[in-house]
Amino acid sequence: MITRKLAEITTLLCSSQSDAEKFDKGNSSAGTRVRKAAQLAAKALKELRKIVSEVKTERAQEKNQT
């Protein structure tokens, strides 16, 4: 689950590489698309962090119960 989610985020960022290159060449609207992808990735990364923390907490609780 975690690996799949991280792969999705990586794919999202990699797909914006061509827009980043276009922005570097002066295409301002490509910059808007890069910013949007970055915002989506940031949101997804925060969610991923939360999930990882929850799983770690659950595992620690299970370990303490045994």
N, C-alpha and C positions, 0 to 999 in steps of 0.2 A: 504494500500500500504506500509506504513512504517513498520507496524507490520510484514507483510509477508517478507519484505526484511531483517529485523532483524532476523527473524526466519531462513531464508536461511543462514545467516552468522553464527548463532549459530549452525546450523546443520553441516556446513562445519567444524567448530572448534571441535565439538563433534566427528565428524567422524575421526578426526586425533588423538584422544585420544589413540587408540591402537598403533599407530605408535610412539607416545610419550613414551608409556610404553616400546616398543621394543627398542627405542633409549636409554632409561635409563638403559636397560640391556646390552647395548653395540653394538647394530645394527646401524652402521653409516648410512646406506642407508635409514633407517627409519627416521633419522634426516633430510635428504634431503626432504622427503615427508612432514615432519612437517613444515619445513621452507617454502616450496611451499604453503602449506595450510595457513600459517600465512601471507604470502605475499598477497595471494588472499583475505584473510579476511581484511587485512589492506586497500587494494584498495577498497573493497566493503564498508568498514566503512567510508572511505573518501567520497565516492559517496553518501552514506546515509546521512552523515552530510550536504552535499551540498543540497540534496533534502529537508531535514528538514528546512534548512535556507531559501530556496526559498519559501517553503510553508508558513513559518512564515512571510516572507516579503509580500507575496501576501495577506495573511489574514490581516495584518496591513494596507495595502493600501486599501483593501475593507472596513475595519472598518472606516478609515478616510474619505472615500468617502460618507459614509452614515450619 
